[in-house]
Amino acid sequence: MKLTTLILGLCSASALAFSAHAESITIATVNNGDMVRMQKLTEDFTSKNPDIQLEWVTLEENVLRERVTTDIATKGGQYDVMTIGTYEVPIWAKQGWLLPLDNLGADYDAKDIIPAIAGGLSADGKLYAAPFYGESSFVMYRKDLIEKAGLKMPDAPTWDFIADAARKMTDRANDINGICLRGKAGWGENMAFLTAMSNSFGARWFDEKWQPQFDQPEWKKTLQFYVDLMKDAGPAGSSSNGFNENLALFQQGKCGMWIDATVAASFVSNPKDSTVADKVGYALAPDTGLGKRGNWLWAWSLGIPAGTQKAASAEKFVAWATGKGYLDLVASKEGWANVPPGTRTSLYENAEYQKAAPFAKMTLDSINSADPTKPTVKPVPYVGVQFVAIPEFQGLGTTVGQLFSAALAGQSSVDDALAAAQTASVREMTRAGYIK
């Protein structure tokens, strides 16, 4: 009896000692479906890493950005892993706010990460955040309406073809708009679309000396083409439409074409939500023959702040959540259709995934055609496809977005909107010290 008591006492002491040595890491993340699913599956991680405990801080996107930006800028150390986007990574890496991910493990296979996605999350050849899921943008179109118009959608259309098709597919009497595009003001709303579009027209936000370029002919061509097209073939009130509004219009059968995020494909092709689910086709974002397409690049990713005291444990978690094994885990629990998309080449070589996601190849081709390190036809001093990776872009991008949305609404001319954008950009870049 005494021996049993002694053994039990030793076991209890060992358990207490182990518990005392278990390290707790805090993960700040966004409250979307994929991240919520990740939290539900973390028993897989903790069972393999019993010496690491996970604490979650789950926030709405705008709140998350504010909290993690404050913490990382001050190296406060409140979080050990952060969910961040492609916009933040190069800026924060340059500031020394993120740790390079050098120790993700021998079986992580970083080379399997889609190069375009990895490029947007790297600095000086080093990965500073690991992608959880990624996206580009492409054309979603009604196969029945394009056929009715006597046309055939190319896999890689030009803007001239898109404009011609949109006007021919427009049927105002039956409430069908030839094309639906973002018009709602915001650096991540209309300016995500218009900046990506402008790249294909040969435009750029700044030249190599950071001089704003809205007074150049390439921007005039971009904005005039967009405003004219939306006037002729877009929905009423388009200056108020963002991703969600256009998604609803397309699902209701009111859009012949929609150019937006590749993740929307699963929504427009879902018969539970979309009245045109069996009529949707996909094509690459358009170009003008200059070598760049009008598609963007984005990834929600996991990064480790330089202020953490628990880098080794944090890196183990990042490796688990963004590794190949996690994709297999989700597939086994939720099915291949729910696997986080757009991060790994091997996923797009998987026959089961291809069967579950018929838009997979076009998604991958769209991602691969975007290059954040060389986003424009002419040279630029910045990285980023649908954004400029400098801290000032959030505010400036929204200001320009408001001016362009007003032009779309007919409240100003294209020339006046571009002139105002140029003035605002010169003022901000001078104030921030980019130009003298």
Buried (B, 14 or more C-beta within 10 A) or exposed (E): EEEEEEEEEEEEEEEEEEEEEEBEBBBBBBEBEBBEBBEEBBEEBBEEBEEBBBEBBBBEBEEBBEBBBEBBBEEEBBBBBBBBBBBBBBBBBBEEBBBBBEBBEEEBBBEBBBEBBBBBBBBEEEBBBBBBBBBBBBBBBBBBBBEEBEBEBEEBBBBEBBBBBBBBBBBEEEEBBBBBBBBBBBBBBBBBBBBBBBBBBBBBBBBEEBBBBBBBEBBBBBBBBBBBBBEBBBBEEBBBBBBEBBBBBBBEBBBBBBBBBBBBBBBBBEEEEBEBBEBBBBBBBBBBEBEBBBBBBBBBBBBBBBBBEBBEBBBBBBBBBBBBBBBEBBBEEEEBBBBBBBBBBBBBEBEEBBEBBEBBEBBBBBBBBBBBEBBBBBEBBBBBBBBBBBBBBBEBBBBBBBBBBBBBBEEBEBEEBBBBBBBBBBEBBEEEEBBE
